[in-house]
């Protein structure tokens, strides 16, 4: 899972790196709106991959304390003495 997130993050950063010099950021009209929207979506993709990479739990195995095998049958509640 982490390899896929890392690969997607690197690909998104590479696309942004190659696209930023070619995007017309200062142009008025529809071209400027498209450039800003494209950059915002690209930043959302990069941020989502970073969040997925940094906050992934992974496959941690938690070790639970061993239960007594002799008390396995005493799980019935008793309300009287």
C-alpha positions as CSV (number, residue, x, y, z in Angstrom):
1,X,0.0,0.0,0.0
2,X,2.8,2.4,0.9
3,X,4.6,1.7,-2.3
4,X,1.5,2.6,-4.4
5,X,1.1,5.8,-2.4
6,X,4.7,6.7,-2.8
7,X,4.6,6.0,-6.5
8,X,1.5,8.1,-7.0
9,X,3.0,10.9,-5.0
10,X,6.2,10.9,-7.1
11,X,4.2,10.8,-10.3
12,X,2.0,13.7,-9.2
13,X,5.0,15.8,-8.2
14,X,6.7,15.0,-11.5
15,X,3.6,16.2,-13.4
16,X,3.4,19.4,-11.4
17,X,7.1,20.0,-11.9
18,X,6.8,19.7,-15.7
19,X,3.5,21.5,-15.9
20,X,4.2,24.6,-13.8
21,X,6.5,26.4,-16.3
22,X,4.1,25.7,-19.2
23,X,0.8,26.8,-17.4
24,X,-0.3,30.3,-18.2
25,X,-0.9,31.5,-14.7
26,X,-1.1,35.2,-15.4
27,X,-3.4,35.1,-18.4
28,X,-6.8,36.6,-18.1
29,X,-9.9,34.8,-19.0
30,X,-10.6,31.1,-19.3
31,X,-6.9,30.1,-19.6
32,X,-6.0,31.7,-16.2
33,X,-9.1,30.1,-14.5
34,X,-8.1,26.7,-16.0
35,X,-4.5,27.1,-14.8
36,X,-5.5,27.9,-11.2
37,X,-8.1,25.1,-11.1
38,X,-5.5,22.6,-12.5
39,X,-3.0,23.6,-9.9
40,X,-5.5,23.4,-7.1
41,X,-6.5,19.9,-8.1
42,X,-2.9,18.9,-8.4
43,X,-2.2,20.2,-4.9
44,X,-5.2,18.2,-3.6
45,X,-3.8,15.0,-5.2
46,X,-0.4,15.6,-3.7
47,X,-1.9,16.4,-0.3
48,X,-4.1,13.3,-0.4
49,X,-1.2,11.1,-1.2
50,X,0.9,12.7,1.6
51,X,-1.9,12.2,4.1
52,X,-2.3,8.6,3.0
53,X,1.4,8.0,3.2
54,X,2.0,9.6,6.6
55,X,-1.1,8.5,8.4
56,X,-1.3,4.9,7.2
57,X,-1.4,2.4,10.0
58,X,0.4,-0.3,8.1
59,X,0.2,-3.9,9.3
60,X,1.0,-3.6,12.9
61,X,0.4,-6.7,14.9
62,X,-0.8,-6.0,18.4
63,X,-0.1,-8.6,21.0
64,X,-2.9,-9.1,23.4
65,X,-2.3,-10.4,26.9
66,X,-2.7,-14.1,27.1
67,X,-6.0,-15.1,28.7
68,X,-6.1,-17.9,31.3
69,X,-7.4,-21.0,29.6
70,X,-8.9,-22.3,32.9
71,X,-11.3,-19.3,33.1
72,X,-12.7,-19.8,29.6
73,X,-15.8,-21.5,30.8
74,X,-16.6,-19.0,33.5
75,X,-18.0,-16.3,31.3
76,X,-21.5,-16.6,32.5
77,X,-22.8,-13.9,34.8
78,X,-24.0,-15.0,38.2
79,X,-26.3,-12.8,40.1
80,X,-26.7,-15.0,43.2
81,X,-24.2,-16.4,45.6
